[in-house]
Amino acid sequence: MRRWMLCETEPSIEELLSDEIMVLVMRRSGVSAEELRAMLRRTASRIARRSCTEGANATCAASA
């Protein structure tokens, strides 16, 4: 059993992507770990942009 399954911490993306069940689901879906990582990066970027446009934020100003 994976370390994160034995305690109350959340698994990292890498731990999730290397989980044997996740590997089977990705294979069945025709999605590679790298494609999923890229999708997560794009999604995080969209969320960050949306957060910046919805309100002035010091973090947004610093990243601009």
PDB file of N, CA, C and O in Angstrom, chain B, residues numbered from 101:
ATOM      1  N   MET B 101       0.840  -1.180   0.000  1.00  0.00           N
ATOM      2  CA  MET B 101       0.000   0.000   0.000  1.00  0.00           C
ATOM      3  C   MET B 101       0.883   1.240   0.000  1.00  0.00           C
ATOM      4  O   MET B 101       1.900   1.289   0.692  1.00  0.00           O
ATOM      5  N   ARG B 102       0.494   2.220  -0.766  1.00  0.00           N
ATOM      6  CA  ARG B 102       1.267   3.453  -0.880  1.00  0.00           C
ATOM      7  C   ARG B 102       1.301   4.213   0.446  1.00  0.00           C
ATOM      8  O   ARG B 102       0.377   4.120   1.254  1.00  0.00           O
ATOM      9  N   ARG B 103       2.391   4.973   0.655  1.00  0.00           N
ATOM     10  CA  ARG B 103       2.568   5.758   1.875  1.00  0.00           C
ATOM     11  C   ARG B 103       1.375   6.675   2.135  1.00  0.00           C
ATOM     12  O   ARG B 103       0.881   6.746   3.260  1.00  0.00           O
ATOM     13  N   TRP B 104       0.915   7.371   1.107  1.00  0.00           N
ATOM     14  CA  TRP B 104      -0.160   8.337   1.295  1.00  0.00           C
ATOM     15  C   TRP B 104      -1.489   7.680   1.641  1.00  0.00           C
ATOM     16  O   TRP B 104      -2.386   8.340   2.167  1.00  0.00           O
ATOM     17  N   MET B 105      -1.625   6.411   1.357  1.00  0.00           N
ATOM     18  CA  MET B 105      -2.863   5.717   1.691  1.00  0.00           C
ATOM     19  C   MET B 105      -2.890   5.335   3.177  1.00  0.00           C
ATOM     20  O   MET B 105      -3.954   5.044   3.722  1.00  0.00           O
ATOM     21  N   LEU B 106      -1.739   5.336   3.822  1.00  0.00           N
ATOM     22  CA  LEU B 106      -1.650   4.927   5.214  1.00  0.00           C
ATOM     23  C   LEU B 106      -1.725   6.097   6.185  1.00  0.00           C
ATOM     24  O   LEU B 106      -1.843   5.883   7.392  1.00  0.00           O
ATOM     25  N   CYS B 107      -1.662   7.306   5.696  1.00  0.00           N
ATOM     26  CA  CYS B 107      -1.707   8.466   6.571  1.00  0.00           C
ATOM     27  C   CYS B 107      -2.713   9.465   6.022  1.00  0.00           C
ATOM     28  O   CYS B 107      -3.385   9.206   5.024  1.00  0.00           O
ATOM     29  N   GLU B 108      -2.805  10.578   6.669  1.00  0.00           N
ATOM     30  CA  GLU B 108      -3.819  11.555   6.287  1.00  0.00           C
ATOM     31  C   GLU B 108      -3.271  12.701   5.438  1.00  0.00           C
ATOM     32  O   GLU B 108      -3.805  13.809   5.480  1.00  0.00           O
ATOM     33  N   THR B 109      -2.218  12.447   4.676  1.00  0.00           N
ATOM     34  CA  THR B 109      -1.702  13.471   3.778  1.00  0.00           C
ATOM     35  C   THR B 109      -2.237  13.226   2.377  1.00  0.00           C
ATOM     36  O   THR B 109      -2.572  12.099   2.012  1.00  0.00           O
ATOM     37  N   GLU B 110      -2.309  14.275   1.614  1.00  0.00           N
ATOM     38  CA  GLU B 110      -2.755  14.130   0.236  1.00  0.00           C
ATOM     39  C   GLU B 110      -1.584  13.701  -0.626  1.00  0.00           C
ATOM     40  O   GLU B 110      -0.462  14.165  -0.422  1.00  0.00           O
ATOM     41  N   PRO B 111      -1.829  12.821  -1.586  1.00  0.00           N
ATOM     42  CA  PRO B 111      -0.744  12.378  -2.468  1.00  0.00           C
ATOM     43  C   PRO B 111      -0.346  13.489  -3.429  1.00  0.00           C
ATOM     44  O   PRO B 111      -1.150  14.362  -3.755  1.00  0.00           O
ATOM     45  N   SER B 112       0.890  13.445  -3.872  1.00  0.00           N
ATOM     46  CA  SER B 112       1.344  14.392  -4.895  1.00  0.00           C
ATOM     47  C   SER B 112       0.820  13.919  -6.254  1.00  0.00           C
ATOM     48  O   SER B 112       0.362  12.785  -6.396  1.00  0.00           O
ATOM     49  N   ILE B 113       0.894  14.790  -7.225  1.00  0.00           N
ATOM     50  CA  ILE B 113       0.488  14.417  -8.587  1.00  0.00           C
ATOM     51  C   ILE B 113       1.328  13.232  -9.067  1.00  0.00           C
ATOM     52  O   ILE B 113       0.805  12.302  -9.681  1.00  0.00           O
ATOM     53  N   GLU B 114       2.617  13.270  -8.788  1.00  0.00           N
ATOM     54  CA  GLU B 114       3.493  12.174  -9.221  1.00  0.00           C
ATOM     55  C   GLU B 114       3.101  10.850  -8.573  1.00  0.00           C
ATOM     56  O   GLU B 114       3.124   9.801  -9.217  1.00  0.00           O
ATOM     57  N   GLU B 115       2.738  10.910  -7.283  1.00  0.00           N
ATOM     58  CA  GLU B 115       2.294   9.687  -6.612  1.00  0.00           C
ATOM     59  C   GLU B 115       1.008   9.165  -7.236  1.00  0.00           C
ATOM     60  O   GLU B 115       0.860   7.961  -7.445  1.00  0.00           O
ATOM     61  N   LEU B 116       0.082  10.064  -7.532  1.00  0.00           N
ATOM     62  CA  LEU B 116      -1.169   9.649  -8.166  1.00  0.00           C
ATOM     63  C   LEU B 116      -0.931   9.050  -9.551  1.00  0.00           C
ATOM     64  O   LEU B 116      -1.513   8.024  -9.905  1.00  0.00           O
ATOM     65  N   LEU B 117      -0.065   9.705 -10.329  1.00  0.00           N
ATOM     66  CA  LEU B 117       0.175   9.236 -11.691  1.00  0.00           C
ATOM     67  C   LEU B 117       0.932   7.911 -11.729  1.00  0.00           C
ATOM     68  O   LEU B 117       0.903   7.209 -12.740  1.00  0.00           O
ATOM     69  N   SER B 118       1.603   7.570 -10.644  1.00  0.00           N
ATOM     70  CA  SER B 118       2.325   6.301 -10.618  1.00  0.00           C
ATOM     71  C   SER B 118       1.536   5.187  -9.921  1.00  0.00           C
ATOM     72  O   SER B 118       1.990   4.044  -9.862  1.00  0.00           O
ATOM     73  N   ASP B 119       0.366   5.521  -9.399  1.00  0.00           N
ATOM     74  CA  ASP B 119      -0.476   4.518  -8.750  1.00  0.00           C
ATOM     75  C   ASP B 119      -0.931   3.489  -9.782  1.00  0.00           C
ATOM     76  O   ASP B 119      -1.320   3.842 -10.896  1.00  0.00           O
ATOM     77  N   GLU B 120      -0.878   2.221  -9.401  1.00  0.00           N
ATOM     78  CA  GLU B 120      -1.181   1.171 -10.382  1.00  0.00           C
ATOM     79  C   GLU B 120      -2.609   1.240 -10.931  1.00  0.00           C
ATOM     80  O   GLU B 120      -2.827   0.910 -12.096  1.00  0.00           O
ATOM     81  N   ILE B 121      -3.573   1.655 -10.132  1.00  0.00           N
ATOM     82  CA  ILE B 121      -4.947   1.792 -10.629  1.00  0.00           C
ATOM     83  C   ILE B 121      -5.039   2.970 -11.599  1.00  0.00           C
ATOM     84  O   ILE B 121      -5.679   2.876 -12.646  1.00  0.00           O
ATOM     85  N   MET B 122      -4.397   4.066 -11.240  1.00  0.00           N
ATOM     86  CA  MET B 122      -4.405   5.246 -12.116  1.00  0.00           C
ATOM     87  C   MET B 122      -3.739   4.926 -13.454  1.00  0.00           C
ATOM     88  O   MET B 122      -4.220   5.351 -14.505  1.00  0.00           O
ATOM     89  N   VAL B 123      -2.647   4.186 -13.418  1.00  0.00           N
ATOM     90  CA  VAL B 123      -1.961   3.802 -14.653  1.00  0.00           C
ATOM     91  C   VAL B 123      -2.910   3.000 -15.540  1.00  0.00           C
ATOM     92  O   VAL B 123      -2.960   3.213 -16.752  1.00  0.00           O
ATOM     93  N   LEU B 124      -3.657   2.085 -14.943  1.00  0.00           N
ATOM     94  CA  LEU B 124      -4.618   1.286 -15.720  1.00  0.00           C
ATOM     95  C   LEU B 124      -5.737   2.154 -16.299  1.00  0.00           C
ATOM     96  O   LEU B 124      -6.136   1.970 -17.449  1.00  0.00           O
ATOM     97  N   VAL B 125      -6.240   3.096 -15.506  1.00  0.00           N
ATOM     98  CA  VAL B 125      -7.309   3.985 -15.976  1.00  0.00           C
ATOM     99  C   VAL B 125      -6.805   4.861 -17.126  1.00  0.00           C
ATOM    100  O   VAL B 125      -7.499   5.038 -18.128  1.00  0.00           O
ATOM    101  N   MET B 126      -5.592   5.409 -16.977  1.00  0.00           N
ATOM    102  CA  MET B 126      -5.036   6.246 -18.047  1.00  0.00           C
ATOM    103  C   MET B 126      -4.816   5.419 -19.312  1.00  0.00           C
ATOM    104  O   MET B 126      -5.124   5.871 -20.415  1.00  0.00           O
ATOM    105  N   ARG B 127      -4.286   4.216 -19.152  1.00  0.00           N
ATOM    106  CA  ARG B 127      -4.050   3.357 -20.316  1.00  0.00           C
ATOM    107  C   ARG B 127      -5.373   3.067 -21.029  1.00  0.00           C
ATOM    108  O   ARG B 127      -5.448   3.140 -22.255  1.00  0.00           O
ATOM    109  N   ARG B 128      -6.412   2.739 -20.261  1.00  0.00           N
ATOM    110  CA  ARG B 128      -7.723   2.419 -20.844  1.00  0.00           C
ATOM    111  C   ARG B 128      -8.322   3.642 -21.539  1.00  0.00           C
ATOM    112  O   ARG B 128      -9.021   3.519 -22.545  1.00  0.00           O
ATOM    113  N   SER B 129      -8.037   4.813 -20.992  1.00  0.00           N
ATOM    114  CA  SER B 129      -8.563   6.059 -21.555  1.00  0.00           C
ATOM    115  C   SER B 129      -7.727   6.583 -22.713  1.00  0.00           C
ATOM    116  O   SER B 129      -8.139   7.506 -23.416  1.00  0.00           O
ATOM    117  N   GLY B 130      -6.558   5.996 -22.909  1.00  0.00           N
ATOM    118  CA  GLY B 130      -5.690   6.448 -23.988  1.00  0.00           C
ATOM    119  C   GLY B 130      -4.973   7.751 -23.674  1.00  0.00           C
ATOM    120  O   GLY B 130      -4.637   8.516 -24.578  1.00  0.00           O
ATOM    121  N   VAL B 131      -4.738   8.003 -22.385  1.00  0.00           N
ATOM    122  CA  VAL B 131      -4.075   9.235 -21.956  1.00  0.00           C
ATOM    123  C   VAL B 131      -2.765   8.861 -21.272  1.00  0.00           C
ATOM    124  O   VAL B 131      -2.739   7.978 -20.414  1.00  0.00           O
ATOM    125  N   SER B 132      -1.686   9.527 -21.648  1.00  0.00           N
ATOM    126  CA  SER B 132      -0.403   9.277 -20.996  1.00  0.00           C
ATOM    127  C   SER B 132      -0.251  10.189 -19.791  1.00  0.00           C
ATOM    128  O   SER B 132      -0.955  11.192 -19.670  1.00  0.00           O
ATOM    129  N   ALA B 133       0.663   9.843 -18.907  1.00  0.00           N
ATOM    130  CA  ALA B 133       0.938  10.676 -17.736  1.00  0.00           C
ATOM    131  C   ALA B 133       1.395  12.064 -18.174  1.00  0.00           C
ATOM    132  O   ALA B 133       1.005  13.060 -17.566  1.00  0.00           O
ATOM    133  N   GLU B 134       2.208  12.140 -19.209  1.00  0.00           N
ATOM    134  CA  GLU B 134       2.692  13.440 -19.687  1.00  0.00           C
ATOM    135  C   GLU B 134       1.537  14.285 -20.235  1.00  0.00           C
ATOM    136  O   GLU B 134       1.495  15.491 -19.992  1.00  0.00           O
ATOM    137  N   GLU B 135       0.607  13.680 -20.964  1.00  0.00           N
ATOM    138  CA  GLU B 135      -0.552  14.427 -21.465  1.00  0.00           C
ATOM    139  C   GLU B 135      -1.387  14.962 -20.309  1.00  0.00           C
ATOM    140  O   GLU B 135      -1.875  16.091 -20.359  1.00  0.00           O
ATOM    141  N   LEU B 136      -1.550  14.157 -19.277  1.00  0.00           N
ATOM    142  CA  LEU B 136      -2.328  14.578 -18.111  1.00  0.00           C
ATOM    143  C   LEU B 136      -1.612  15.701 -17.360  1.00  0.00           C
ATOM    144  O   LEU B 136      -2.255  16.652 -16.916  1.00  0.00           O
ATOM    145  N   ARG B 137      -0.290  15.603 -17.215  1.00  0.00           N
ATOM    146  CA  ARG B 137       0.485  16.685 -16.587  1.00  0.00           C
ATOM    147  C   ARG B 137       0.298  17.995 -17.364  1.00  0.00           C
ATOM    148  O   ARG B 137       0.096  19.050 -16.764  1.00  0.00           O
ATOM    149  N   ALA B 138       0.364  17.924 -18.690  1.00  0.00           N
ATOM    150  CA  ALA B 138       0.202  19.117 -19.536  1.00  0.00           C
ATOM    151  C   ALA B 138      -1.194  19.707 -19.365  1.00  0.00           C
ATOM    152  O   ALA B 138      -1.341  20.927 -19.284  1.00  0.00           O
ATOM    153  N   MET B 139      -2.210  18.871 -19.309  1.00  0.00           N
ATOM    154  CA  MET B 139      -3.574  19.338 -19.112  1.00  0.00           C
ATOM    155  C   MET B 139      -3.712  20.019 -17.751  1.00  0.00           C
ATOM    156  O   MET B 139      -4.370  21.053 -17.638  1.00  0.00           O
ATOM    157  N   LEU B 140      -3.098  19.445 -16.727  1.00  0.00           N
ATOM    158  CA  LEU B 140      -3.161  20.049 -15.393  1.00  0.00           C
ATOM    159  C   LEU B 140      -2.450  21.402 -15.366  1.00  0.00           C
ATOM    160  O   LEU B 140      -2.915  22.338 -14.716  1.00  0.00           O
ATOM    161  N   ARG B 141      -1.324  21.504 -16.072  1.00  0.00           N
ATOM    162  CA  ARG B 141      -0.616  22.797 -16.143  1.00  0.00           C
ATOM    163  C   ARG B 141      -1.482  23.845 -16.840  1.00  0.00           C
ATOM    164  O   ARG B 141      -1.578  24.980 -16.373  1.00  0.00           O
ATOM    165  N   ARG B 142      -2.113  23.469 -17.959  1.00  0.00           N
ATOM    166  CA  ARG B 142      -2.980  24.416 -18.681  1.00  0.00           C
ATOM    167  C   ARG B 142      -4.157  24.845 -17.799  1.00  0.00           C
ATOM    168  O   ARG B 142      -4.518  26.022 -17.766  1.00  0.00           O
ATOM    169  N   THR B 143      -4.745  23.892 -17.095  1.00  0.00           N
ATOM    170  CA  THR B 143      -5.880  24.195 -16.226  1.00  0.00           C
ATOM    171  C   THR B 143      -5.460  25.138 -15.093  1.00  0.00           C
ATOM    172  O   THR B 143      -6.170  26.099 -14.794  1.00  0.00           O
ATOM    173  N   ALA B 144      -4.321  24.871 -14.468  1.00  0.00           N
ATOM    174  CA  ALA B 144      -3.820  25.739 -13.396  1.00  0.00           C
ATOM    175  C   ALA B 144      -3.573  27.150 -13.925  1.00  0.00           C
ATOM    176  O   ALA B 144      -3.861  28.132 -13.242  1.00  0.00           O
ATOM    177  N   SER B 145      -3.041  27.247 -15.138  1.00  0.00           N
ATOM    178  CA  SER B 145      -2.776  28.547 -15.736  1.00  0.00           C
ATOM    179  C   SER B 145      -4.076  29.313 -15.981  1.00  0.00           C
ATOM    180  O   SER B 145      -4.157  30.508 -15.699  1.00  0.00           O
ATOM    181  N   ARG B 146      -5.090  28.626 -16.506  1.00  0.00           N
ATOM    182  CA  ARG B 146      -6.391  29.272 -16.732  1.00  0.00           C
ATOM    183  C   ARG B 146      -7.004  29.741 -15.429  1.00  0.00           C
ATOM    184  O   ARG B 146      -7.542  30.847 -15.362  1.00  0.00           O
ATOM    185  N   ILE B 147      -6.932  28.917 -14.385  1.00  0.00           N
ATOM    186  CA  ILE B 147      -7.491  29.293 -13.084  1.00  0.00           C
ATOM    187  C   ILE B 147      -6.766  30.513 -12.543  1.00  0.00           C
ATOM    188  O   ILE B 147      -7.398  31.433 -12.021  1.00  0.00           O
ATOM    189  N   ALA B 148      -5.438  30.527 -12.664  1.00  0.00           N
ATOM    190  CA  ALA B 148      -4.660  31.661 -12.172  1.00  0.00           C
ATOM    191  C   ALA B 148      -5.034  32.938 -12.926  1.00  0.00           C
ATOM    192  O   ALA B 148      -5.192  33.993 -12.313  1.00  0.00           O
ATOM    193  N   ARG B 149      -5.176  32.850 -14.255  1.00  0.00           N
ATOM    194  CA  ARG B 149      -5.554  34.030 -15.044  1.00  0.00           C
ATOM    195  C   ARG B 149      -6.945  34.516 -14.654  1.00  0.00           C
ATOM    196  O   ARG B 149      -7.173  35.718 -14.521  1.00  0.00           O
ATOM    197  N   ARG B 150      -7.868  33.584 -14.474  1.00  0.00           N
ATOM    198  CA  ARG B 150      -9.234  33.952 -14.110  1.00  0.00           C
ATOM    199  C   ARG B 150      -9.255  34.623 -12.741  1.00  0.00           C
ATOM    200  O   ARG B 150      -9.971  35.604 -12.540  1.00  0.00           O
ATOM    201  N   SER B 151      -8.479  34.101 -11.809  1.00  0.00           N
ATOM    202  CA  SER B 151      -8.417  34.697 -10.476  1.00  0.00           C
ATOM    203  C   SER B 151      -7.893  36.123 -10.545  1.00  0.00           C
ATOM    204  O   SER B 151      -8.366  36.999  -9.822  1.00  0.00           O
ATOM    205  N   CYS B 152      -6.923  36.353 -11.411  1.00  0.00           N
ATOM    206  CA  CYS B 152      -6.345  37.692 -11.548  1.00  0.00           C
ATOM    207  C   CYS B 152      -7.348  38.664 -12.155  1.00  0.00           C
ATOM    208  O   CYS B 152      -7.374  39.832 -11.768  1.00  0.00           O
ATOM    209  N   THR B 153      -8.164  38.219 -13.086  1.00  0.00           N
ATOM    210  CA  THR B 153      -9.117  39.124 -13.735  1.00  0.00           C
ATOM    211  C   THR B 153     -10.341  39.374 -12.882  1.00  0.00           C
ATOM    212  O   THR B 153     -11.038  40.366 -13.094  1.00  0.00           O
ATOM    213  N   GLU B 154     -10.627  38.512 -11.926  1.00  0.00           N
ATOM    214  CA  GLU B 154     -11.818  38.673 -11.099  1.00  0.00           C
ATOM    215  C   GLU B 154     -11.600  39.616  -9.921  1.00  0.00           C
ATOM    216  O   GLU B 154     -12.559  40.036  -9.273  1.00  0.00           O
ATOM    217  N   GLY B 155     -10.368  39.943  -9.649  1.00  0.00           N
ATOM    218  CA  GLY B 155     -10.120  40.870  -8.546  1.00  0.00           C
ATOM    219  C   GLY B 155      -8.649  41.216  -8.473  1.00  0.00           C
ATOM    220  O   GLY B 155      -7.790  40.379  -8.749  1.00  0.00           O
ATOM    221  N   ALA B 156      -8.364  42.438  -8.103  1.00  0.00           N
ATOM    222  CA  ALA B 156      -6.974  42.846  -7.955  1.00  0.00           C
ATOM    223  C   ALA B 156      -6.363  42.038  -6.834  1.00  0.00           C
ATOM    224  O   ALA B 156      -6.910  41.961  -5.734  1.00  0.00           O
ATOM    225  N   ASN B 157      -5.223  41.438  -7.123  1.00  0.00           N
ATOM    226  CA  ASN B 157      -4.584  40.545  -6.172  1.00  0.00           C
ATOM    227  C   ASN B 157      -3.081  40.837  -6.194  1.00  0.00           C
ATOM    228  O   ASN B 157      -2.481  40.954  -7.262  1.00  0.00           O
ATOM    229  N   ALA B 158      -2.491  40.952  -5.029  1.00  0.00           N
ATOM    230  CA  ALA B 158      -1.060  41.250  -4.951  1.00  0.00           C
ATOM    231  C   ALA B 158      -0.234  40.177  -5.632  1.00  0.00           C
ATOM    232  O   ALA B 158       0.794  40.479  -6.239  1.00  0.00           O
ATOM    233  N   THR B 159      -0.670  38.924  -5.541  1.00  0.00           N
ATOM    234  CA  THR B 159       0.051  37.836  -6.175  1.00  0.00           C
ATOM    235  C   THR B 159       0.018  37.988  -7.690  1.00  0.00           C
ATOM    236  O   THR B 159       1.019  37.741  -8.362  1.00  0.00           O
ATOM    237  N   CYS B 160      -1.117  38.391  -8.224  1.00  0.00           N
ATOM    238  CA  CYS B 160      -1.234  38.590  -9.679  1.00  0.00           C
ATOM    239  C   CYS B 160      -0.309  39.713 -10.138  1.00  0.00           C
ATOM    240  O   CYS B 160       0.368  39.591 -11.158  1.00  0.00           O
ATOM    241  N   ALA B 161      -0.286  40.795  -9.386  1.00  0.00           N
ATOM    242  CA  ALA B 161       0.558  41.931  -9.753  1.00  0.00           C
ATOM    243  C   ALA B 161       2.038  41.524  -9.741  1.00  0.00           C
ATOM    244  O   ALA B 161       2.821  41.954 -10.589  1.00  0.00           O
ATOM    245  N   ALA B 162       2.398  40.695  -8.771  1.00  0.00           N
ATOM    246  CA  ALA B 162       3.794  40.257  -8.656  1.00  0.00           C
ATOM    247  C   ALA B 162       4.175  39.332  -9.801  1.00  0.00           C
ATOM    248  O   ALA B 162       5.330  39.323 -10.228  1.00  0.00           O
ATOM    249  N   SER B 163       3.219  38.548 -10.307  1.00  0.00           N
ATOM    250  CA  SER B 163       3.536  37.597 -11.373  1.00  0.00           C
ATOM    251  C   SER B 163       3.460  38.227 -12.747  1.00  0.00           C
ATOM    252  O   SER B 163       3.877  37.607 -13.726  1.00  0.00           O
ATOM    253  N   ALA B 164       2.947  39.426 -12.849  1.00  0.00           N
ATOM    254  CA  ALA B 164       2.798  40.087 -14.151  1.00  0.00           C
ATOM    255  C   ALA B 164       4.097  40.666 -14.639  1.00  0.00           C
ATOM    256  O   ALA B 164       4.144  41.255 -15.719  1.00  0.00           O
TER     257      ALA B 164
END
